[in-house]
């Protein structure tokens, strides 16, 4: 049920034909979609009521334009620009170390995140609502400069009581309160575990990739799957980073694919496939490393499925991923001259 005559849509399928001006908007969710949507619509709507299941840590976005003098310096001295990029990467890698192996670094990141809240919100009740009890990084850390200031606006209300039902006029929470809504926006996330969906990839034995994974996506270095020759993934299972750049990861994975194709060309082959025992050994190493990361500390997040399997995160640094994928290990792959019959 949705409120009578009220538009209802997901953030990924935004209804641009719906004018939100002067409307009472209910937003369900407080993740990365909501922290972008709510500040953008707040100045134009009559009210925004946000329904939160649990808060996540945020940090300042640190997104700014370089002034003209800095751009001139970079143009004249490219080494300085490279040092600037290296400093950004170094900060991101520090965060990765905190979340994976060096947990003694976490209090510093929590302190930054708490200051981010306290600087924007004076109301102690609202502060309590938005301050997570989970470990920093267990859920996705969200970069934003506008989320907390928006929550303090007079036409914004954050509700942390669970939703009981959507009624004909709005949303009723478990405490019995019903709040009217003219528009429902679902900021409820995405299917992050469907790595190749909606494509259907069929291996040499006739099984699809989904069948081979049986609900637990796995790949050697996130790029190769046994029994699926000549098939490579980019940004595949367990290549996500809690702090790093997706572009960096994709470029590293592409280097691995190019290296594999070069090896195939040198061998005058037509078929390349990762050995099953190599993939199994890598997965065992990966699962062991994941077990001590912040992502396995018990919060509810889209990183980990209902069975405790984490197919998303890389439990080391981004530079470690680059080192391991830059060139292929020739002993990890089987190179064949003949393409197997029935391979798709």
C-alpha positions in Angstrom: 0.0 0.0 0.0 1.1 3.6 -0.7 -0.6 6.8 0.5 -3.7 7.3 -1.7 -2.7 8.8 -5.0 0.9 9.5 -3.7 3.8 8.9 -6.1 6.3 6.3 -4.7 9.7 5.6 -6.3 13.2 4.4 -5.6 16.1 6.8 -5.9 17.5 4.8 -8.8 14.3 5.3 -10.7 13.7 8.9 -9.9 10.4 10.4 -11.1 11.5 13.6 -12.7 7.9 14.2 -13.7 6.9 14.6 -10.0 7.2 18.1 -8.7 8.2 18.0 -5.1 7.7 21.7 -4.5 5.6 22.3 -1.4 5.1 18.5 -0.9 5.4 16.5 2.3 8.1 14.0 1.4 8.9 10.8 3.3 12.4 9.3 2.6 13.0 5.8 3.8 16.7 5.2 4.4 19.7 7.1 5.7 22.5 5.7 3.6 24.5 7.1 0.7 21.5 7.8 -1.5 19.6 9.6 1.3 22.5 11.9 2.3 22.5 13.1 -1.3 18.8 13.4 -2.0 17.6 15.0 1.3 19.9 18.1 1.2 19.0 18.6 -2.5 15.2 18.6 -2.0 15.0 20.2 1.4 14.8 23.8 0.3 11.9 23.2 -2.0 9.6 20.9 -0.1 7.1 21.6 2.7 8.7 18.9 4.8 11.0 15.9 4.7 10.4 13.1 7.1 13.4 10.6 7.1 13.0 7.1 8.4 16.2 5.6 9.8 16.9 2.0 10.6 20.4 2.7 11.9 22.9 5.5 11.4 26.3 5.3 9.8 29.5 7.2 10.4 30.3 10.1 8.1 33.4 12.2 7.4 33.8 15.6 5.7 33.7 15.3 2.0 36.9 17.3 1.4 35.8 18.1 -2.1 37.0 21.5 -3.3 38.2 23.2 -6.4 42.0 23.9 -6.5 42.6 27.6 -6.7 44.1 29.1 -9.8 47.6 29.5 -8.2 47.7 25.8 -7.3 46.7 24.8 -10.8 49.6 27.0 -12.1 52.0 25.4 -9.7 50.9 21.9 -10.8 51.2 22.8 -14.4 54.8 24.1 -14.0 55.9 21.4 -11.5 54.1 18.1 -12.2 56.0 16.4 -9.4 54.1 18.6 -6.9 50.8 17.4 -8.4 52.0 13.8 -8.2 52.9 14.4 -4.5 49.5 15.8 -3.9 47.8 12.8 -5.4 50.2 10.5 -3.4 49.2 12.3 -0.2 45.5 11.7 -0.9 46.2 8.1 -1.6 48.2 7.8 1.6 45.3 9.1 3.6 43.0 6.6 2.0 45.4 3.8 2.7 45.7 4.8 6.3 41.9 4.4 6.5 42.2 1.0 4.9 44.8 -0.1 7.4 42.6 1.0 10.3 39.7 -1.0 9.0 41.6 -4.1 8.2 44.8 -4.7 10.3 45.7 -1.7 12.4 42.6 -1.2 14.5 44.5 1.1 16.9 44.1 3.8 14.3 40.3 3.6 14.5 39.8 6.0 17.5 41.3 8.9 15.5 38.8 8.3 12.7 36.0 8.0 15.2 37.1 11.3 16.8 36.9 13.1 13.4 33.5 11.6 12.7 32.1 12.6 16.1 33.5 16.2 15.7 31.7 16.2 12.3 28.4 15.5 14.1 29.0 17.8 17.1 30.0 20.8 14.9 26.8 20.7 12.9 24.2 19.6 15.5 23.6 21.2 18.9 20.5 19.2 19.9 21.7 16.3 22.1 18.7 14.2 21.2 19.4 14.5 17.5 23.1 13.9 18.1 22.2 10.7 19.8 20.0 9.6 16.8 22.7 10.1 14.3 25.7 8.7 16.3 26.3 5.1 15.4 27.0 2.4 18.0 28.8 0.3 15.4 32.6 0.4 14.9 33.8 3.0 12.5 33.8 1.5 9.0 31.6 -1.5 9.7 29.0 0.2 7.5 30.0 2.2 4.6 31.6 5.5 5.7 29.8 8.4 4.0 31.5 11.6 2.8 29.2 14.6 3.2 29.2 18.2 4.2 25.5 18.8 4.0 23.7 15.9 5.7 23.9 17.0 9.4 23.2 20.7 8.7 20.1 19.6 6.7 18.8 17.5 9.6 18.7 20.7 11.7 16.4 22.5 9.3 12.9 23.3 10.7 11.1 21.3 7.9 13.2 18.2 8.4 12.4 15.4 10.9 14.5 12.3 11.5 12.5 9.3 12.8 14.4 6.3 14.3 11.3 4.4 15.5 10.7 1.3 13.2 8.1 1.6 10.5 5.0 -0.5 11.2 3.1 0.1 7.9 2.5 2.4 5.0 -1.1 3.6 5.4 -3.5 5.3 3.0 -2.3 8.8 4.2 1.3 8.3 5.1 3.6 6.1 7.4 2.8 4.7 10.8 5.7 3.8 13.1 5.7 1.2 15.8 5.0 3.7 18.5 1.6 4.3 16.8 2.4 7.7 15.4 1.2 8.3 11.8 2.8 11.0 9.7 1.3 12.2 6.5 3.1 12.0 3.2 2.4 13.2 -0.3 5.4 11.5 -1.9 7.4 8.4 -0.8 11.1 8.1 -1.8 12.8 4.8 -1.2 16.5 5.3 -0.5 16.9 1.7 0.3 20.1 0.7 -1.6 20.9 -1.7 -4.4 21.7 -5.3 -5.1 25.4 -5.0 -4.5 26.0 -8.7 -4.7 24.7 -9.2 -8.2 28.1 -8.7 -9.9 27.2 -9.5 -13.5 23.4 -9.2 -13.3 21.3 -9.2 -15.4 23.8 -10.9 -17.7 23.9 -14.7 -17.7 27.4 -16.1 -18.1 27.7 -19.8 -18.9 30.8 -21.8 -18.3 32.3 -24.8 -20.1 30.2 -27.3 -18.1 27.0 -25.6 -18.8 26.5 -24.0 -15.4 25.9 -20.3 -15.1 28.1 -18.1 -13.0 25.3 -17.7 -10.5 25.0 -21.5 -10.2 28.7 -21.9 -9.8 28.7 -19.3 -7.0 25.6 -20.7 -5.3 24.9 -17.4 -3.5 28.6 -16.9 -2.6 30.4 -14.9 -5.3 34.1 -15.7 -5.3 36.9 -15.0 -7.8 40.7 -15.2 -7.8 41.8 -11.6 -7.2 38.3 -10.6 -8.1 38.9 -11.2 -11.8 39.0 -15.0 -12.6 36.7 -17.9 -11.9 37.6 -21.6 -12.4 35.7 -23.4 -15.2 35.0 -20.1 -16.9 37.9 -19.9 -19.4 38.6 -16.6 -21.3 36.3 -14.8 -18.9 37.5 -11.9 -16.7 35.7 -9.6 -14.2 36.5 -6.0 -13.4 35.6 -4.8 -9.9 34.4 -8.3 -9.2 33.9 -10.1 -5.8 36.0 -8.8 -2.9 37.6 -5.9 -4.7 35.7 -3.2 -2.8 37.6 -0.8 -0.5 36.3 1.0 2.6 38.3 4.1 1.6 39.9 3.8 -1.8 38.9 4.7 -5.4 36.9 2.4 -7.6 38.8 3.8 -10.6 42.1 2.7 -9.1 40.7 -0.8 -8.5 39.4 -1.1 -12.0 42.6 0.1 -13.5 44.5 -2.5 -11.4 42.2 -5.2 -12.5 42.6 -4.2 -16.2 46.4 -4.4 -15.8 45.9 -8.0 -14.8 43.6 -8.8 -17.7 46.1 -7.2 -20.2 48.9 -9.2 -18.6 46.9 -12.4 -19.0 46.1 -11.7 -22.6 49.8 -11.0 -23.3 50.7 -14.3 -21.7 48.1 -16.1 -23.9 49.5 -14.4 -27.0 53.1 -15.4 -26.1 51.9 -19.0 -25.7 50.0 -18.8 -29.0 47.1 -20.1 -27.1 43.3 -19.6 -27.3 42.3 -20.5 -23.8 43.2 -19.2 -20.3 41.7 -20.4 -17.1 42.7 -20.0 -13.4 43.5 -23.3 -11.7 40.9 -24.4 -9.2 43.4 -25.0 -6.4 44.9 -21.5 -6.9 41.4 -19.9 -6.6 40.6 -22.0 -3.6 43.9 -21.1 -1.9 43.4 -17.4 -2.6 39.8 -17.6 -1.2 41.0 -19.2 2.0 43.6 -16.5 2.4 41.0 -13.8 1.8 38.4 -15.2 4.2 41.1 -15.5 7.0 42.0 -11.8 6.4 38.4 -10.7 6.3 37.7 -12.3 9.7 39.7 -9.6 11.6 38.4 -6.6 9.7 35.8 -4.0 11.0 33.3 -5.3 8.4 32.9 -8.5 10.4 32.3 -6.9 13.8 28.6 -7.5 13.8 26.8 -4.5 12.3 24.1 -4.9 9.6 25.5 -3.7 6.3 25.2 -4.5 2.6 28.8 -5.7 2.7 27.8 -8.9 4.5 24.9 -11.2 3.5 22.5 -12.8 6.0 24.7 -15.9 6.3 27.8 -13.8 7.2 29.5 -14.1 3.8 31.2 -11.0 2.6 31.6 -10.9 -1.2 32.3 -7.2 -1.4 35.4 -6.0 0.5 39.1 -6.3 -0.1 40.8 -7.0 3.3 44.1 -5.3 2.5 45.2 -1.9 1.0 44.5 -0.7 -2.5 48.2 -0.6 -3.2 48.4 -4.3 -2.2 45.7 -5.0 -4.8 47.7 -3.2 -7.4 50.8 -5.2 -6.5 49.0 -8.5 -6.7 47.2 -7.8 -10.0 49.8 -5.8 -11.9 51.2 -9.0 -13.6 49.8 -12.5 -13.6 51.4 -15.3 -11.8 52.1 -17.8 -14.7 51.7 -20.7 -12.4 48.1 -19.6 -11.5 46.7 -20.0 -14.9 46.4 -22.9 -17.4 47.1 -21.8 -21.0 45.6 -24.0 -23.7 45.9 -24.1 -27.4 42.4 -25.5 -28.1 39.2 -23.9 -27.0 37.0 -26.4 -25.0 33.9 -27.5 -26.8 30.7 -26.0 -25.4 32.4 -23.0 -23.8 30.4 -19.8 -24.0 
